[in-house]
Amino acid sequence: MVDRIRQAFGWALVVPVLWVSTIVYPVMGLGYFLVLGVVDTIGHVARRWRAHRES
């Protein structure tokens, strides 16, 4: 009986974990994409500012 309860509890946890992973991975990918864009923009601005200071 305890094994059946433990198994049912385990299966009940599988669904929320799958839903969370379905939501979290795309959000992490979007966050990574946005961070790369921000870092690239900062680097671009810094290069232009350095070139402007040297001229």
C-alpha positions, -999 to +999 in steps of 0.1 A: +000+000+000+028+024+009+045+017-025+013+026-043+010+058-024+047+066-031+043+058-068+011+079-071+029+108-053+058+105-077+036+106-108+017+135-094+050+155-092+060+146-127+033+167-144+042+200-126+079+194-132+073+190-169+051+221-171+078+241-152+105+229-175+083+237-205+081+273-193+116+277-178+137+266-208+123+291-233+125+319-208+161+310-201+168+310-238+151+344-242+171+358-213+203+345-227+195+360-261+187+394-245+219+394-223+240+386-254+223+415-272+229+439-243+266+428-240+271+432-277+255+467-277+277+478-248+308+466-266+297+483-298+291+516-279+324+513-261+343+508-293+326+538-309+333+559-278+370+548-277+374+556-315+357+590-310+381+598-281+412+589-301+403+610-331 
